[in-house]
Amino acid sequence: MQMKEQSAEPASTILVDIRDVSVSKELPREERISEFIRQIKDPYCFKCGRFTVRASFLRRTAQHWRTASRESFAEQRISKRG
């Protein structure tokens, strides 16, 4: 498995704490999404208390997911036996 090295955030970047984000449930869906993005600034990198949350995604093939599902199922079965 190959891991990609992530660069550090610039010192001037202040991450928003998701606990401080508040979006009215009365707004239509599209406006709620826009309001969330406006407040959180970067939905892929934010704070939650003292933790920094960074989301990233890898492109996987259907074959990968079938293999991963079989391996996960096998691991679960083995752990239940032990």
PyMOL CGO cylinders between C-alpha atoms (Angstrom):
from pymol import cmd
from pymol.cgo import CYLINDER

trace = [
    CYLINDER, 0.00, 0.00, 0.00, 1.35, 3.37, -1.01, 0.3, 1, 1, 1, 1, 1, 1,
    CYLINDER, 1.35, 3.37, -1.01, 0.78, 6.43, 1.16, 0.3, 1, 1, 1, 1, 1, 1,
    CYLINDER, 0.78, 6.43, 1.16, 0.93, 9.94, -0.20, 0.3, 1, 1, 1, 1, 1, 1,
    CYLINDER, 0.93, 9.94, -0.20, 2.70, 12.50, 1.92, 0.3, 1, 1, 1, 1, 1, 1,
    CYLINDER, 2.70, 12.50, 1.92, 0.44, 15.44, 2.73, 0.3, 1, 1, 1, 1, 1, 1,
    CYLINDER, 0.44, 15.44, 2.73, 1.74, 18.95, 3.02, 0.3, 1, 1, 1, 1, 1, 1,
    CYLINDER, 1.74, 18.95, 3.02, 1.15, 20.89, 6.22, 0.3, 1, 1, 1, 1, 1, 1,
    CYLINDER, 1.15, 20.89, 6.22, -1.45, 23.62, 6.26, 0.3, 1, 1, 1, 1, 1, 1,
    CYLINDER, -1.45, 23.62, 6.26, -0.06, 27.15, 5.97, 0.3, 1, 1, 1, 1, 1, 1,
    CYLINDER, -0.06, 27.15, 5.97, 0.31, 28.86, 9.35, 0.3, 1, 1, 1, 1, 1, 1,
    CYLINDER, 0.31, 28.86, 9.35, -2.13, 31.58, 8.26, 0.3, 1, 1, 1, 1, 1, 1,
    CYLINDER, -2.13, 31.58, 8.26, -4.91, 29.03, 7.69, 0.3, 1, 1, 1, 1, 1, 1,
    CYLINDER, -4.91, 29.03, 7.69, -7.35, 28.99, 10.57, 0.3, 1, 1, 1, 1, 1, 1,
    CYLINDER, -7.35, 28.99, 10.57, -9.49, 25.88, 10.58, 0.3, 1, 1, 1, 1, 1, 1,
    CYLINDER, -9.49, 25.88, 10.58, -13.15, 26.17, 11.50, 0.3, 1, 1, 1, 1, 1, 1,
    CYLINDER, -13.15, 26.17, 11.50, -14.45, 24.01, 14.34, 0.3, 1, 1, 1, 1, 1, 1,
    CYLINDER, -14.45, 24.01, 14.34, -17.42, 22.07, 12.97, 0.3, 1, 1, 1, 1, 1, 1,
    CYLINDER, -17.42, 22.07, 12.97, -19.11, 22.37, 16.36, 0.3, 1, 1, 1, 1, 1, 1,
    CYLINDER, -19.11, 22.37, 16.36, -19.45, 26.11, 15.69, 0.3, 1, 1, 1, 1, 1, 1,
    CYLINDER, -19.45, 26.11, 15.69, -21.24, 25.60, 12.37, 0.3, 1, 1, 1, 1, 1, 1,
    CYLINDER, -21.24, 25.60, 12.37, -24.98, 26.09, 12.51, 0.3, 1, 1, 1, 1, 1, 1,
    CYLINDER, -24.98, 26.09, 12.51, -27.31, 25.76, 9.52, 0.3, 1, 1, 1, 1, 1, 1,
    CYLINDER, -27.31, 25.76, 9.52, -31.04, 26.36, 9.65, 0.3, 1, 1, 1, 1, 1, 1,
    CYLINDER, -31.04, 26.36, 9.65, -33.12, 23.29, 8.86, 0.3, 1, 1, 1, 1, 1, 1,
    CYLINDER, -33.12, 23.29, 8.86, -35.75, 25.64, 7.45, 0.3, 1, 1, 1, 1, 1, 1,
    CYLINDER, -35.75, 25.64, 7.45, -33.59, 26.45, 4.40, 0.3, 1, 1, 1, 1, 1, 1,
    CYLINDER, -33.59, 26.45, 4.40, -34.01, 24.51, 1.16, 0.3, 1, 1, 1, 1, 1, 1,
    CYLINDER, -34.01, 24.51, 1.16, -31.42, 21.72, 0.64, 0.3, 1, 1, 1, 1, 1, 1,
    CYLINDER, -31.42, 21.72, 0.64, -29.24, 23.68, -1.80, 0.3, 1, 1, 1, 1, 1, 1,
    CYLINDER, -29.24, 23.68, -1.80, -29.10, 26.69, 0.52, 0.3, 1, 1, 1, 1, 1, 1,
    CYLINDER, -29.10, 26.69, 0.52, -28.25, 24.49, 3.53, 0.3, 1, 1, 1, 1, 1, 1,
    CYLINDER, -28.25, 24.49, 3.53, -25.34, 23.02, 1.58, 0.3, 1, 1, 1, 1, 1, 1,
    CYLINDER, -25.34, 23.02, 1.58, -24.16, 26.49, 0.50, 0.3, 1, 1, 1, 1, 1, 1,
    CYLINDER, -24.16, 26.49, 0.50, -24.44, 27.81, 4.05, 0.3, 1, 1, 1, 1, 1, 1,
    CYLINDER, -24.44, 27.81, 4.05, -22.50, 24.85, 5.46, 0.3, 1, 1, 1, 1, 1, 1,
    CYLINDER, -22.50, 24.85, 5.46, -19.70, 25.35, 2.90, 0.3, 1, 1, 1, 1, 1, 1,
    CYLINDER, -19.70, 25.35, 2.90, -19.66, 29.11, 3.57, 0.3, 1, 1, 1, 1, 1, 1,
    CYLINDER, -19.66, 29.11, 3.57, -19.21, 28.54, 7.30, 0.3, 1, 1, 1, 1, 1, 1,
    CYLINDER, -19.21, 28.54, 7.30, -16.86, 25.53, 7.30, 0.3, 1, 1, 1, 1, 1, 1,
    CYLINDER, -16.86, 25.53, 7.30, -14.66, 27.06, 4.54, 0.3, 1, 1, 1, 1, 1, 1,
    CYLINDER, -14.66, 27.06, 4.54, -13.02, 23.72, 3.64, 0.3, 1, 1, 1, 1, 1, 1,
    CYLINDER, -13.02, 23.72, 3.64, -15.21, 20.61, 4.09, 0.3, 1, 1, 1, 1, 1, 1,
    CYLINDER, -15.21, 20.61, 4.09, -12.14, 18.43, 3.59, 0.3, 1, 1, 1, 1, 1, 1,
    CYLINDER, -12.14, 18.43, 3.59, -10.12, 20.00, 6.42, 0.3, 1, 1, 1, 1, 1, 1,
    CYLINDER, -10.12, 20.00, 6.42, -11.63, 21.34, 9.62, 0.3, 1, 1, 1, 1, 1, 1,
    CYLINDER, -11.63, 21.34, 9.62, -11.44, 21.04, 13.41, 0.3, 1, 1, 1, 1, 1, 1,
    CYLINDER, -11.44, 21.04, 13.41, -13.63, 19.08, 15.78, 0.3, 1, 1, 1, 1, 1, 1,
    CYLINDER, -13.63, 19.08, 15.78, -12.53, 20.18, 19.23, 0.3, 1, 1, 1, 1, 1, 1,
    CYLINDER, -12.53, 20.18, 19.23, -8.83, 19.49, 19.59, 0.3, 1, 1, 1, 1, 1, 1,
    CYLINDER, -8.83, 19.49, 19.59, -8.80, 17.17, 16.55, 0.3, 1, 1, 1, 1, 1, 1,
    CYLINDER, -8.80, 17.17, 16.55, -8.05, 18.13, 12.97, 0.3, 1, 1, 1, 1, 1, 1,
    CYLINDER, -8.05, 18.13, 12.97, -10.15, 16.25, 10.41, 0.3, 1, 1, 1, 1, 1, 1,
    CYLINDER, -10.15, 16.25, 10.41, -8.69, 15.80, 6.93, 0.3, 1, 1, 1, 1, 1, 1,
    CYLINDER, -8.69, 15.80, 6.93, -10.71, 13.85, 4.39, 0.3, 1, 1, 1, 1, 1, 1,
    CYLINDER, -10.71, 13.85, 4.39, -9.24, 12.44, 1.21, 0.3, 1, 1, 1, 1, 1, 1,
    CYLINDER, -9.24, 12.44, 1.21, -10.40, 9.87, -1.28, 0.3, 1, 1, 1, 1, 1, 1,
    CYLINDER, -10.40, 9.87, -1.28, -8.68, 7.36, -3.53, 0.3, 1, 1, 1, 1, 1, 1,
    CYLINDER, -8.68, 7.36, -3.53, -10.04, 6.16, -6.82, 0.3, 1, 1, 1, 1, 1, 1,
    CYLINDER, -10.04, 6.16, -6.82, -10.70, 2.43, -6.55, 0.3, 1, 1, 1, 1, 1, 1,
    CYLINDER, -10.70, 2.43, -6.55, -11.88, -0.05, -9.13, 0.3, 1, 1, 1, 1, 1, 1,
    CYLINDER, -11.88, -0.05, -9.13, -14.89, -2.31, -8.70, 0.3, 1, 1, 1, 1, 1, 1,
    CYLINDER, -14.89, -2.31, -8.70, -12.46, -5.25, -8.51, 0.3, 1, 1, 1, 1, 1, 1,
    CYLINDER, -12.46, -5.25, -8.51, -10.70, -3.64, -5.55, 0.3, 1, 1, 1, 1, 1, 1,
    CYLINDER, -10.70, -3.64, -5.55, -13.98, -3.26, -3.63, 0.3, 1, 1, 1, 1, 1, 1,
    CYLINDER, -13.98, -3.26, -3.63, -14.98, -6.88, -4.32, 0.3, 1, 1, 1, 1, 1, 1,
    CYLINDER, -14.98, -6.88, -4.32, -11.59, -8.07, -3.07, 0.3, 1, 1, 1, 1, 1, 1,
    CYLINDER, -11.59, -8.07, -3.07, -11.67, -5.74, -0.04, 0.3, 1, 1, 1, 1, 1, 1,
    CYLINDER, -11.67, -5.74, -0.04, -15.18, -6.93, 0.86, 0.3, 1, 1, 1, 1, 1, 1,
    CYLINDER, -15.18, -6.93, 0.86, -14.14, -10.59, 0.70, 0.3, 1, 1, 1, 1, 1, 1,
    CYLINDER, -14.14, -10.59, 0.70, -11.06, -9.90, 2.83, 0.3, 1, 1, 1, 1, 1, 1,
    CYLINDER, -11.06, -9.90, 2.83, -13.09, -7.93, 5.37, 0.3, 1, 1, 1, 1, 1, 1,
    CYLINDER, -13.09, -7.93, 5.37, -15.69, -10.69, 5.56, 0.3, 1, 1, 1, 1, 1, 1,
    CYLINDER, -15.69, -10.69, 5.56, -12.96, -13.31, 6.05, 0.3, 1, 1, 1, 1, 1, 1,
    CYLINDER, -12.96, -13.31, 6.05, -11.32, -11.23, 8.81, 0.3, 1, 1, 1, 1, 1, 1,
    CYLINDER, -11.32, -11.23, 8.81, -14.66, -10.87, 10.61, 0.3, 1, 1, 1, 1, 1, 1,
    CYLINDER, -14.66, -10.87, 10.61, -15.29, -14.62, 10.45, 0.3, 1, 1, 1, 1, 1, 1,
    CYLINDER, -15.29, -14.62, 10.45, -11.81, -15.40, 11.80, 0.3, 1, 1, 1, 1, 1, 1,
    CYLINDER, -11.81, -15.40, 11.80, -12.14, -12.87, 14.66, 0.3, 1, 1, 1, 1, 1, 1,
    CYLINDER, -12.14, -12.87, 14.66, -15.49, -14.36, 15.71, 0.3, 1, 1, 1, 1, 1, 1,
    CYLINDER, -15.49, -14.36, 15.71, -13.93, -17.81, 15.99, 0.3, 1, 1, 1, 1, 1, 1,
    CYLINDER, -13.93, -17.81, 15.99, -11.10, -16.62, 18.23, 0.3, 1, 1, 1, 1, 1, 1,
]
cmd.load_cgo(trace, "trace")
